[in-house]
Amino acid sequence: ALGASAGLFMMALACFQPAQWSWTLYLGYPLCQLFGSINSYGIFVFMWLLPDHQNFVSSAVGGVTALSDMFTLLAVGLGSCCGLFIGWFLFGICILSLIAGTCCWFLIPDKKTMFLFVEKAVGETDDVPQEGGEEMSREKEAEEEPTCCGEGGEWDLIKKSVSVMRHYKVANGLLLVFSIFYCLSIIYPVQEMMYYYQALFPKNSQAPDELVNLFAVLYGIGGFVCALMGGVLCDKLGLRVFTVVVAACSFLVACTIPFPSFAIQVAAQLFMTLGLSLYMIVCNRFAMLYAPPELFGTLSGVQFTVISFGMVFGMQGLSMVTATMEDGPLKYQVPFVVFGSLSTFFGLTLAWYWTRNPPPPVGAFCHGEHPQE
């Protein structure tokens, strides 16, 4: 919260005094992105407080991210109707961030206490820390070390995460390939949305502007609701069936996005919103099932690093291919459909693989269970 507040203050300062402090915008924005993401990931620790609703808790991260995008529209709306200067808006968010961080500092249990809840969730102990009890005392926490959640340096955690990926190389490989094509099938259309709509609709049509503005609202509000409901749905359906649902989002985007119809494009945006909101739940659940608790964040980070490199190479290859194509909607539609088809195929393949090789139960690594694929 402190880092995000510092970034917001720098951005506000650049708005108030652009002649002298415009350079602080280049520092403030990355700080906001970095520490804002870290703050969002802090929600994950509550999975061990609510072990029966872990998917719901993990989906809250995506929901909060989607809802935070609405702050952009809020800033524009306040500027239009009330004349609120963007610098004051950023400064206000900075103060709210500091207040929220201070409240969390006093209310959220520390790391050692959370590991006691982890042990309870994975079945290593029957003792749940009680507020005010002897087991929750700071002196007790300092003396006890968690039995399954050992400490380790960052590099050691990365090596352990790679070891987990190698141990479950088929499941992990399918997840990574599916994730790369899935992100390309959803994120690429979002990135190229305005250019694609301008090529899809007549030159003087207002549809491109209206659709782009509509997507901001759909993703902000609908993304928050879909993410939370998606977590509940994953709790009910299980990871395998839920992965089929997520792959279906990519398939539906590929089926609807080529049509030059305003209504059908709104439907495609709804499927994009649903897909962006639900996908993270699959990756988070994968890490919870295949890795011990202390590697949950590190394994996710290593996986997303691989996925990011895959997307970079995919985008580079796509740029080389589209450079040889004539301008027009087909230039965008071909990659949309190809990525959507590949994403659907690998998503269904991963779900089929899990019918033959189910994921290990939560806490298997803590109990010394390392089932082979």
Buried (B, 14 or more C-beta within 10 A) or exposed (E): BEBBBBBBBBBBBBBBEEEEBEEBBEBBBEBBEEBBEEBBEEBBBBBBBEBEBBBBBBBBBBBBBBBEBBEEBBBBEBBEEEEBBBBBBBBBBBEEBBEBBEEEEEEEBEEBBBBBBBBBBBBBBEEBBEEEEEBBEEEBBEEEEBEBBEEBEEEEBBEBBEEBBEBBEEBBBBBBBBBBBBBBBBBBBBEBBEEBBBBBBEEEBEBBEBBBEBBBEBBBBBBBBBBBBBBEBBBEBBBBEBBBBBBBBBBBBBBBBBBBEBEBBBBBBBBBBBBBBBBBBBBBBBBBBBBBBBBBBBBBBBBBEBBEEBBEEBBEEBEEEBEEEEEEBEBBBBBBBBBBBBBBBBBBBBBEBBEEEBBBEBBBBBBEEEEEE
